[in-house]
Amino acid sequence: MPAGNMFNTGAPLADALRGYAAKGRASFHTPGHKGRAGLLGEISSLALDLTELPETGSLYDGGDVIEQAEKLAAEAFGAAETLFSAGGCTLCIQTMLLLGGGPGGRVLFLRNAHRSAVHAAALLGMEPAWLWPGEDGRPEAGGIAESLKQDKNIRAVYITSPDYYGRLADVPRIAAVCRAAGVPLLVDNAHGSHLGAFGRHPLAQGAAMTADSAHKTLPVLTGGAMLHIGRKADGVPWAGRAEAKAAMALFGSTSPGFPVLGSLDLARDWWVRAGREAYRLTAEETAGLRKTAWEEEIDVLGGPLQDPARLTLDTRSIGVEGGEAAEFFRAQGCEPEYADGRYVVFILTPFNTPAELERLRGAIRGLPAARRRGRFLGRGVPGKGAKAAPYAWDGSPPEVVCSPREALLAPCETVPAPEAAGRIAARAACPCPPGVAAVVPGERITAELAVRLKEAGFDRLVVLK
């Protein structure tokens, strides 16, 4: 039994879930319902855990209540077509890549693409063209324009916005570049289902398609996501409904969770009635927490290209490593979404209570005081204003030995990082910060890169045999 777990029924995973819930920490992580969205109470009951029936319909066939719910969602979120997923955002990303890039197509990927996108590209036999983000971690429209100019075989552009830290790409400028080149802009909007409350949803800013992990920030059961399909300049959808459903059926389970699908429908109804205004209030509360952090001289990510509802603290600015800071926040009853060597990330939604927000505010105020009392080891942590570790990339393109598909499906082995020098990567390695893949399947691992990855915490790497 894990330490501190008061449950021991012989079902270790179930015990762990009960044990965590009993800690009573404030949730500043996914899912967005925070365990208290009352509208989900009935839909999550065993009585509604159903299968494909005449009354419930079939996710991939259409002409049923699922299609009705999806059309209502398309109207609510400003899409030409919306497809529900009970297989998370991964299923939406797989479908989006097939529709936008086609099997075997060449797609321009920003290097911080989620591993599900790398795996989908491999399964589809795609030939990725990689583009590194700028110094601020965002894709640069100029770099995308230059890539499209130099490589006429690129069929689509794939970016992530927002990223884990809540940083937003300049989607309107990038979308204009893609329109001029006649290629679709595909956006992994996993963390941005709520951005329509601020007029910043990438679909409204010109994206052709977006994959939205609705459960991350909306009142949706885990695994609930939506694929939104936009319109071309002539008003025609980038992909038709029948085509999109057929593509999704290639990847998705034939037994989707109906409570998850039902929660997407309920979340859409909530969004139309109250969600937009609720999120605007959440953004105001987040701004107040940013102000508290600044008053304590803790740097915070902000500005016009930042998710208004995400709080990202740069704790290294006061000499505290992000992982240590996260443990401090947990001890204060606040569970963050994510932490790395520099940042601690908190996801706020309208379902966080005022008491939880005050608990987080108190913890933010207590962090510098705890540092002054010697609470943190602070080994090797730079002082205020220090930059994150540099990208594990020296400016020259990596050596591509084989395609991602060949590398992912070939026999592989795990070796200590120093022994990976000169070997071919079979899996991606993505140090955080900065959240950019240092190596992807099919690329050769240089000696310098092996050292950097070891320093970033990758003790072992997966390589081809």
C-alpha positions, 0 to 999 in steps of 0.5 A, spaced: 500 500 500 502 506 498 505 511 503 499 515 506 494 511 503 488 509 508 485 505 504 487 497 503 481 493 500 485 489 495 484 494 489 490 498 489 488 503 483 481 504 486 484 505 493 489 510 490 483 514 487 480 514 494 486 515 498 488 521 493 480 524 494 481 524 501 487 528 502 482 534 500 487 538 496 484 544 492 484 542 484 488 546 480 489 541 475 484 537 470 479 535 469 475 542 469 469 540 473 474 540 479 469 534 482 463 539 483 460 540 477 453 538 479 450 538 472 454 531 471 452 528 477 446 524 473 450 523 467 456 519 471 451 514 474 451 507 472 444 507 470 446 511 464 453 507 462 449 505 456 452 502 449 449 503 442 442 502 442 436 505 438 435 510 443 443 512 444 445 512 436 452 510 434 458 515 434 461 514 427 454 513 423 450 519 424 443 521 423 441 520 431 441 524 437 449 524 437 449 528 431 444 532 433 448 534 439 454 535 435 450 540 431 448 544 437 456 544 439 458 546 432 453 552 433 455 554 440 463 554 438 463 557 431 464 551 427 462 548 421 462 541 423 464 538 430 465 531 432 465 528 439 470 524 442 470 519 448 477 517 446 480 524 448 484 529 444 488 524 441 483 521 437 481 528 435 489 529 433 489 523 429 483 525 425 485 532 424 492 530 421 488 525 416 483 530 414 488 535 413 495 532 411 493 525 408 496 519 409 503 519 407 503 527 406 508 532 408 506 536 414 510 542 417 510 541 425 512 545 430 517 542 434 513 542 441 508 537 438 504 532 443 507 525 442 500 523 440 501 527 434 508 524 433 505 517 433 499 519 429 504 522 423 508 515 424 502 511 423 499 515 417 506 514 414 507 522 414 513 525 412 514 531 418 518 537 416 520 540 423 520 547 425 523 550 432 519 555 436 522 562 437 525 564 443 519 565 447 516 558 445 511 560 440 511 559 433 513 565 428 509 566 422 515 568 419 518 562 419 512 558 417 512 563 411 519 561 409 518 554 410 512 554 406 516 558 400 521 553 400 517 546 401 512 546 396 510 539 398 507 541 405 500 540 405 498 542 412 501 546 418 500 543 425 501 548 431 500 547 439 496 553 442 496 554 447 502 550 450 502 547 457 504 554 460 498 557 457 502 561 452 498 563 445 501 563 438 499 569 434 494 564 430 491 570 426 498 572 423 499 564 422 492 563 419 493 568 414 500 565 412 497 559 411 491 561 407 496 565 402 499 558 401 493 554 400 494 550 406 490 548 412 492 550 419 491 545 424 491 547 431 492 542 437 488 546 442 487 541 447 488 546 453 484 552 450 477 549 449 474 555 453 478 561 449 472 563 446 470 567 452 475 571 450 475 571 443 481 567 442 479 560 440 483 559 434 478 557 430 475 564 430 482 566 429 482 562 422 484 555 424 482 550 419 481 545 424 482 544 432 483 539 437 480 541 443 481 537 450 474 539 453 475 535 459 481 539 461 477 546 462 470 545 461 465 541 465 466 534 462 468 527 464 475 525 463 476 523 455 471 528 452 474 532 447 471 535 440 474 536 433 472 543 430 472 544 423 472 551 420 470 553 413 475 556 407 474 563 405 469 560 400 465 558 406 466 550 404 468 546 410 475 544 410 472 537 411 465 534 410 461 531 416 461 524 412 469 524 411 470 526 418 466 521 421 470 516 416 476 518 418 475 518 426 472 511 425 479 508 423 482 510 430 476 510 435 474 505 439 467 502 437 465 502 444 465 509 446 463 511 453 456 514 453 457 518 459 463 522 457 459 523 450 453 526 454 457 530 458 460 534 452 453 535 450 451 538 457 458 542 457 455 545 451 449 547 454 452 550 460 457 554 455 451 557 452 447 559 458 453 561 463 460 558 461 462 565 457 461 569 463 463 564 468 470 564 464 470 572 464 470 572 472 475 566 472 480 570 468 479 576 473 480 572 479 486 569 475 489 576 474 488 577 482 492 572 483 498 574 478 498 581 482 499 577 488 505 573 485 508 580 483 507 583 489 511 577 492 516 578 487 514 572 483 515 572 476 508 570 472 507 569 465 502 574 462 501 579 456 496 579 450 498 572 448 497 568 454 491 564 456 487 569 461 485 563 466 492 560 467 496 561 472 504 560 471 509 562 476 516 562 474 518 560 481 526 560 479 525 568 479 526 567 487 531 562 487 526 556 488 526 550 483 519 549 480 518 542 483 520 544 490 515 549 489 510 544 487 511 540 493 510 546 497 503 548 494 501 541 495 503 541 502 498 547 503 493 543 500 493 546 493 495 541 487 498 544 481 497 541 474 504 541 472 511 543 474 518 543 471 525 546 473 522 553 472 515 553 472 509 551 476 502 551 472 495 552 475 489 551 471 483 555 474 476 554 472 469 557 474 468 550 478 474 552 483 471 555 489 472 562 492 475 558 498 480 554 494 482 561 490 484 564 497 488 558 499 492 558 493 493 566 494 495 564 501 500 559 499 503 564 493 504 569 499 507 564 503 512 561 498 517 567 499 517 567 506 518 559 506 524 560 502 527 565 507 526 560 512 531 556 508 525 551 507 528 549 500 535 546 498 536 551 492 541 547 489 544 550 483 537 554 482 539 561 478 537 568 481 531 572 479 531 573 471 535 567 470 533 564 463 530 557 462 535 551 459 536 552 452 533 548 447 537 542 446 538 544 439 544 548 436 541 551 430 543 545 425 537 540 422 538 533 426 540 527 422 534 523 419 536 516 418 529 513 417 522 515 418 518 516 424 514 510 422 520 506 421 523 507 427 516 507 432 515 500 429 522 497 429 525 493 434 528 497 440 531 497 446 532 502 452 539 504 454 543 509 459 543 516 456 551 516 455 550 509 451 545 512 446 550 517 443 550 515 435 544 511 436 537 512 432 532 514 437 525 510 437 521 514 441 521 522 442 525 525 448 522 532 450 525 536 456 521 541 460 523 546 460 522 548 454 517 543 452 520 542 445 522 535 442 530 534 443 529 528 438 524 524 435 523 517 432 528 516 426 533 521 428 540 520 430 542 522 437 549 526 438 554 525 443 552 532 445 545 531 445 546 525 449 549 529 455 544 534 455 538 529 455 542 526 461 542 533 464 535 534 463 533 528 467 533 523 461 537 517 464 535 512 459 533 513 452 529 508 447 533 507 441 533 502 435 536 495 436 
